[in-house]
Amino acid sequence: MSAVTSADTRSDQLTILRSAGDAAGASFRPVRATTALTVVLPCYNEAERLSGTLQTLLAHLSGVPGQVEVLVVDDGSTDATVMVADAVAAVDGRVRVLSYQPNRGKGFAVRTGMLAAEGELIVFTDADGSYGPSELDRIVGALGEAPVAIGTRTSGTSGQVARRAASRVFNLAIRGSLGLPYSDTQSGLKGFRRAAARRIFSQTRVDGFAFDVEVLWLARQLGLEVAEVGVQAMECQGSKVQMLADALGMLGEVWAVRRARTNGAYGDAGQTPTPSPEAAASLTGPLFTAANTPSGTPPAVQAG
């Protein structure tokens, strides 16, 4: 099932800004506290763009120690991506870096970050900075209403005509093969409540670009509401996507998901469209018992 959230809904109230009480230049020491938000950045050869993306994110996020983390997942890069990430992490304790070899694919990187994240809300976004902080805020806001929130790129989004057309064709193929109702399965901005993230990503199998499709299919099988949030994506130079080759590869991965579902490889998630009442309660119940504020919004995602 899905819920449609407009691009402006709650965005005025929910901005992930540096808290007003933060001292300029404050040091960030590890603090044992509940982490309200993790932002996962899957990276492959992003040395040139990662520094700017981190700078923009960190300027926007709360600086209170322990409230937020930015988790950089290096997917076997062959450039200086790890060096750039480590340099930022050395001076800002909000940044954590995971790295492995060899390159495994974006799906593997996102799964690694999701399962390692410490936040009660977990959002992944593209390391090239395609989605600005205000778009991140919209996803975080929507997670107050649904356990899963996905960005849906609006018609005004910039980008090459051929790439947008290919994306539409791919989405039509997805709907036909797996019965997903979502208008944009491939947006690089998606968020999850912690319990939902663990249930979904502990079962994912796809390492390539079609991992988004598998994630949304599993969410639907588990009976999780998915909020679709209108977002704007900026066109960035140096995309790692090779349109024709990757589109064909993604369709092959989607077919593998369908075959695995038919063969029962996903277990209960592939067979039961709605979880038990107990499971549903664990996935959609309150997640901020220790960190709630009177308004019910975790402090890391409140305006300063």
C-alpha positions as CSV (number, residue, x, y, z in Angstrom):
1,M,0.0,0.0,0.0
2,S,1.2,3.6,-0.5
3,A,0.5,7.0,0.8
4,V,1.2,10.1,-1.3
5,T,2.8,13.0,0.5
6,S,3.2,16.3,-1.2
7,A,6.6,17.9,-1.5
8,D,5.6,20.6,0.9
9,T,3.9,18.5,3.6
10,R,5.6,19.1,7.0
11,S,8.7,20.4,5.2
12,D,8.3,23.8,7.0
13,Q,8.3,22.1,10.4
14,L,10.9,19.4,9.8
15,T,14.4,20.7,8.9
16,I,17.5,18.9,9.9
17,L,19.4,22.0,10.8
18,R,22.4,22.6,13.1
19,S,20.9,23.2,16.6
20,A,20.8,26.8,17.7
21,G,22.8,26.0,20.8
22,D,25.8,24.5,19.0
23,A,29.0,26.3,19.5
24,A,30.8,27.2,16.3
25,G,33.8,24.9,15.9
26,A,32.7,22.5,18.6
27,S,34.4,19.2,18.7
28,F,32.4,16.0,18.2
29,R,33.3,13.3,20.7
30,P,31.6,9.9,20.7
31,V,28.7,9.9,23.1
32,R,26.7,6.9,24.1
33,A,23.2,8.1,23.2
34,T,20.3,7.1,21.0
35,T,21.0,8.1,17.5
36,A,17.9,9.7,15.9
37,L,19.0,9.7,12.3
38,T,21.6,7.9,10.1
39,V,22.2,9.2,6.5
40,V,23.8,6.4,4.4
41,L,26.0,7.5,1.5
42,P,26.9,4.6,-0.8
43,C,30.0,5.5,-2.8
44,Y,31.9,4.2,-5.7
45,N,34.7,6.4,-7.1
46,E,33.2,9.6,-5.7
47,A,36.5,11.3,-4.6
48,E,35.8,14.4,-6.6
49,R,32.2,15.0,-5.4
50,L,32.0,13.4,-1.9
51,S,33.7,16.3,-0.1
52,G,31.1,18.8,-1.3
53,T,28.2,16.5,-0.5
54,L,29.5,15.9,3.0
55,Q,30.0,19.6,3.6
56,T,26.5,20.4,2.6
57,L,25.0,17.6,4.7
58,L,27.0,18.3,7.8
59,A,26.2,22.0,7.7
60,H,22.5,21.1,7.6
61,L,22.4,18.3,10.2
62,S,22.3,18.8,14.0
63,G,25.7,19.1,15.6
64,V,24.7,17.7,19.0
65,P,26.9,14.8,19.6
66,G,25.2,11.4,19.2
67,Q,22.0,12.6,17.6
68,V,23.0,12.0,13.9
69,E,25.5,10.1,11.9
70,V,26.6,10.1,8.3
71,L,27.7,6.7,7.3
72,V,29.9,6.6,4.2
73,V,30.0,3.1,2.6
74,D,32.8,2.8,0.1
75,D,31.9,0.1,-2.4
76,G,35.4,-0.9,-3.4
77,S,36.5,2.4,-4.9
78,T,39.7,2.5,-6.9
79,D,40.2,6.3,-6.5
80,A,40.7,8.4,-3.3
81,T,37.1,8.1,-2.0
82,V,38.2,6.5,1.3
83,M,40.9,9.1,1.9
84,V,38.4,11.9,1.4
85,A,35.9,10.2,3.7
86,D,38.5,9.4,6.4
87,A,39.8,13.0,6.3
88,V,36.3,14.4,7.1
89,A,35.6,11.7,9.7
90,A,38.9,12.6,11.5
91,V,37.6,16.1,12.3
92,D,33.8,15.4,12.6
93,G,32.6,12.6,14.8
94,R,29.3,12.5,13.0
95,V,30.9,10.8,10.1
96,R,31.7,7.0,10.1
97,V,33.3,5.2,7.2
98,L,32.9,1.6,6.1
99,S,35.0,0.3,3.2
100,Y,35.5,-3.1,1.6
101,Q,37.0,-4.7,-1.6
102,P,36.2,-5.5,-4.3
103,N,33.3,-3.5,-5.8
104,R,30.0,-5.3,-5.2
105,G,27.4,-2.9,-6.5
106,K,25.1,-0.2,-5.1
107,G,22.6,-2.7,-3.6
108,F,25.3,-4.4,-1.6
109,A,26.6,-1.0,-0.4
110,V,23.1,0.2,0.7
111,R,22.4,-3.1,2.4
112,T,25.7,-2.9,4.3
113,G,25.0,0.7,5.4
114,M,21.4,0.0,6.4
115,L,22.3,-3.0,8.6
116,A,25.2,-1.1,10.2
117,A,23.3,2.1,10.8
118,E,22.7,3.2,14.4
119,G,19.8,5.6,13.8
120,E,16.2,5.1,14.6
121,L,15.5,6.7,11.2
122,I,17.8,5.6,8.3
123,V,17.9,7.4,4.9
124,F,20.1,6.6,2.0
125,T,20.9,9.2,-0.6
126,D,23.3,9.6,-3.6
127,A,26.8,10.6,-2.8
128,D,26.9,12.9,-5.8
129,G,24.6,15.4,-4.1
130,S,21.7,14.9,-6.5
131,Y,19.2,15.5,-3.6
132,G,19.6,18.6,-1.5
133,P,19.0,18.8,2.3
134,S,15.4,20.0,1.8
135,E,14.6,16.8,0.0
136,L,16.1,14.8,2.8
137,D,13.9,16.7,5.2
138,R,10.8,15.7,3.3
139,I,11.7,12.0,3.5
140,V,12.3,12.3,7.2
141,G,9.0,14.1,7.7
142,A,7.2,11.4,5.9
143,L,8.6,8.7,8.2
144,G,6.5,10.2,10.9
145,E,3.5,8.8,9.0
146,A,4.8,5.6,7.4
147,P,7.6,3.1,8.1
148,V,9.0,3.5,4.6
149,A,9.3,6.7,2.5
150,I,10.6,7.0,-1.1
151,G,11.4,10.0,-3.2
152,T,9.4,10.4,-6.4
153,R,11.0,12.7,-8.9
154,T,8.6,15.3,-10.1
155,S,8.0,16.2,-13.7
156,G,10.1,19.3,-13.2
157,T,13.2,17.4,-12.3
158,S,16.1,18.3,-14.6
159,G,17.8,15.6,-16.6
160,Q,18.4,14.2,-20.0
161,V,15.2,13.4,-22.0
162,A,16.5,10.0,-23.0
163,R,17.4,9.0,-19.4
164,R,13.9,10.1,-18.1
165,A,12.3,8.1,-20.9
166,A,14.3,5.0,-20.1
167,S,13.3,5.4,-16.4
168,R,9.6,5.4,-17.4
169,V,10.0,2.3,-19.5
170,F,11.8,0.6,-16.7
171,N,9.1,1.5,-14.2
172,L,6.4,0.1,-16.6
173,A,8.4,-3.2,-16.8
174,I,8.6,-3.3,-13.1
175,R,4.9,-2.9,-12.6
176,G,4.2,-5.6,-15.1
177,S,6.6,-8.1,-13.6
178,L,6.2,-7.6,-9.8
179,G,3.0,-5.6,-9.6
180,L,4.5,-2.6,-7.8
181,P,2.3,0.5,-7.9
182,Y,5.0,3.1,-7.3
183,S,5.6,5.7,-9.9
184,D,9.4,6.0,-9.3
185,T,11.1,2.9,-8.1
186,Q,14.6,4.1,-8.9
187,S,14.9,7.4,-7.0
188,G,18.1,7.5,-5.1
189,L,16.5,8.9,-1.9
190,K,14.6,6.5,0.4
191,G,14.1,6.3,4.1
192,F,13.1,3.7,6.7
193,R,12.2,3.4,10.3
194,R,14.9,1.2,12.0
195,A,12.6,-1.9,12.5
196,A,11.4,-1.8,8.9
197,A,14.9,-1.4,7.6
198,R,16.2,-4.4,9.4
199,R,13.3,-6.6,8.4
200,I,13.7,-5.6,4.7
201,F,17.4,-5.5,4.3
202,S,18.1,-8.7,6.2
203,Q,16.3,-10.4,3.3
204,T,17.5,-8.5,0.3
205,R,19.6,-10.5,-2.3
206,V,20.2,-8.1,-5.2
207,D,23.6,-6.3,-5.3
208,G,23.1,-4.2,-8.4
209,F,20.9,-1.2,-9.3
210,A,17.7,-3.2,-9.2
211,F,18.0,-3.5,-5.4
212,D,15.4,-0.6,-5.1
213,V,12.8,-2.8,-6.8
214,E,13.5,-5.8,-4.5
215,V,13.3,-3.5,-1.4
216,L,10.0,-2.1,-2.4
217,W,8.6,-5.5,-3.3
218,L,9.7,-6.9,0.2
219,A,8.1,-3.9,1.9
220,R,4.8,-4.6,0.1
221,Q,5.0,-8.3,1.0
222,L,5.5,-7.4,4.6
223,G,2.5,-5.2,4.6
224,L,4.4,-2.0,5.2
225,E,2.9,1.3,4.2
226,V,5.2,3.2,1.7
227,A,4.8,7.0,1.5
228,E,5.7,8.5,-1.9
229,V,7.2,12.0,-1.5
230,G,7.6,14.4,-4.3
231,V,11.3,15.5,-4.6
232,Q,13.5,17.4,-7.0
233,A,16.8,15.8,-8.2
234,M,19.6,17.9,-9.6
235,E,21.4,16.7,-12.8
236,C,25.0,15.9,-11.8
237,Q,27.9,15.3,-14.2
238,G,29.8,12.0,-14.0
239,S,26.9,9.6,-13.5
240,K,28.1,6.0,-13.0
241,V,24.9,4.7,-14.8
242,Q,25.4,3.3,-18.3
243,M,21.9,3.6,-19.5
244,L,21.4,0.7,-21.9
245,A,23.8,-1.8,-20.3
246,D,22.5,-1.1,-16.7
247,A,18.9,-1.1,-17.8
248,L,19.3,-4.6,-19.3
249,G,21.1,-5.7,-16.2
250,M,18.4,-4.3,-13.9
251,L,15.7,-6.1,-15.9
252,G,17.7,-9.3,-15.4
253,E,17.9,-8.8,-11.7
254,V,14.2,-8.1,-11.5
255,W,13.5,-11.3,-13.3
256,A,15.7,-13.1,-10.7
257,V,13.7,-11.6,-7.9
258,R,10.5,-12.9,-9.5
259,R,12.0,-16.3,-10.0
260,A,13.3,-16.4,-6.4
261,R,9.8,-15.4,-5.2
262,T,8.3,-18.2,-7.2
263,N,10.8,-20.7,-5.8
264,G,10.1,-19.6,-2.2
265,A,13.6,-18.2,-1.6
266,Y,12.3,-15.3,0.4
267,G,10.4,-17.5,2.8
268,D,7.4,-16.0,4.5
269,A,8.0,-12.6,2.9
270,G,7.5,-14.0,-0.5
271,Q,4.4,-15.9,0.4
272,T,2.4,-13.8,2.9
273,P,1.3,-10.3,1.8
274,T,0.4,-9.2,5.3
275,P,2.4,-9.9,8.5
276,S,0.9,-11.2,11.7
277,P,-0.6,-8.6,14.1
278,E,2.5,-9.1,16.3
279,A,4.9,-8.5,13.5
280,A,2.9,-5.5,12.2
281,A,3.0,-3.9,15.7
282,S,6.8,-4.4,15.9
283,L,7.2,-2.7,12.5
284,T,4.9,0.3,12.9
285,G,5.0,1.0,16.6
286,P,6.7,4.0,18.3
287,L,10.5,4.1,17.7
288,F,11.5,7.0,19.9
289,T,10.7,5.8,23.4
290,A,14.0,7.3,24.8
291,A,14.5,10.1,22.4
292,N,11.1,11.6,21.9
293,T,10.4,15.3,22.5
294,P,7.0,16.6,23.5
295,S,6.1,17.0,19.8
296,G,7.0,13.4,19.0
297,T,9.8,14.4,16.7
298,P,13.3,13.3,17.5
299,P,15.6,16.2,18.4
300,A,17.9,15.6,15.4
301,V,15.1,16.4,13.0
302,Q,13.8,19.5,14.7
303,A,14.5,23.0,13.5
304,G,17.0,24.9,15.5
